[in-house]
Amino acid sequence: MLKPLKNVITKYLLLKRGWSPQQNLFYGFITYIILGAILLSLPFFQKTSASILDHFFIATSAVSTTGLVTISIFDTYNFFGQFVILVLIQLGGIGYLTFTTFMLLSTTRRLTNWHKKILSTEFTLPVTIKIKDFLKSVILFTLIMEVLGAILFFIAFKQEGMETIEALWSSIFHSVSTFCTAGFSLFNNSFMDYADHNFINFIISMLAICGSLGFIVITDFGLMIKDKTHTLSFTSKIVMYGFIILLSFGTFFFYFFEPSITALGSESRFLTAFFQCMTAMTTVGFNTVDFAGFSQAMVLICVILMYVGASPSGTAGGIKITTLTAVFSILKSRIRGDRQITFLGRTIPYERLYIATSAFIFYTIIIVIGTFLITFSETFAFKDILFEVASALGTVGISRGITGDLSSFAKIVIIVIMFIGRLGVLTFGLAIWSKNITEKERDVLKEDIAV
């Protein structure tokens, strides 16, 4: 019995060695989703039954750390089902192979070339940061923040009168979900009951911002503390500047131009405006007001924030601030007639620019195609469908209330989009369409094109 199983495992490992890094990530996350969906489909993990498609939807949403749900997590799954979802969120949040690679480093102190290739594909790092330092930062910072978050949530929930056991589990679940910017909640209306609770709003904002800023920034700051000669990388500076600007921009618009927020009192008004902007940009997916009541102009602002996201190599989705910066730099340099593409007085390598523009174009195409497909099967308003698709691809998880009423076809489309959002549009494309380029294929005719 054990020998055939051992042979199967050995053949599978050999097969994985033959895959490209992108294919390893592709099949790795699919494996997580399938195993999660199978477990959630078992009666042992359920309070009430649901369709297999809904279980796959929830498993994909958890692994992709999105938070869109077609069924109630609390009403459908018991403690064990909720625990499975929590594990899927954690695996999706810290990345494929991150934990196992960290354990490998802890025991052997060295990484195989296979591990390095996959990790380099999943996490885009500047040359100033080594993969070993980065991995340690990922695991240790995740552990510290999630434990701290659970403690703070527990204090807040106990103050609200929750029973100890319920408060303990809710604290752990929401801490992991928040730091991984997953947006899964055990409350059916997210955190709308705590819209004016300053402490809970602070906990969520702190965890989500720390997770979405990315492990590059955290590793940079850690190295600065450890080594006084180390300076912030160019990537970290762009992320910090961009995050502050976009967060201020979004909060300003929500505060002054969203009718459902301007009607609130002065203190609640700022807190609510800041939180909705933060939740869209960090892609944490929690909300304290109903997004279905937002005006069309603010729906567009939300879509823009979800489209951009936060930092690369973090828990947030979107095209990332660095990609937006690279595309903006190309535009600025072309308009000014500069030969080199620069930002903040630094030249950006052309390889990074090619990646950024490719991601920008591919990401936009997927949003267009996803919206186009869903409009065929659904009768919802166009702005609601666009919002849903942008939320799925950005792995945000906020909705205008249509997720549970989607048809089976639309659910499948959203499942695919959430998966692409977690994997990364370029990684997805390379996993599906990449091929080895031969010398003969490289020898092609060159031609000009008028642009």
Buried (B, 14 or more C-beta within 10 A) or exposed (E): EEEEEEEEEEEEEEEBEEBBBBBBBBBBBBEBBBBBBBBBBEEEBBBEEBEEBBBBBBBBBBBBBBBBBBBBBBEBBBEEBBBBBBBBBBBBBBBBBBBEBBEBBEEEEEBEEBBBBBBEBBBBBBEBBEBBBBBBBBBEBBEEBBEBBBEBBBBBBBEEEBEEEEBBBBBBBBBBBBBBBBBBBBBEEBBEEBBBBEBBBBBBBBBBBBBBBBBBBBBBBBBBEEEEEBEBBBBBBBBBBBBEEBBEBBBEBBBEBBEBBEEBEEEBBBBBBBBBBBBBBBBBBBBBBEBEEBEEEBBBBBBBBBBBBBBBBBBBBBBBBBBBBBBEBBEEBEEEEEEEBBBEEEEBEEEBBEBBBBBBEBBBEBBEEBBEBBBEBBEBEEBBBBBBBBBBBBBBBBBBEBBEEBEEEBBBBBBBBBBBBBBBBBBBBBBEEEEEEEEEEEEEEEEEEEE
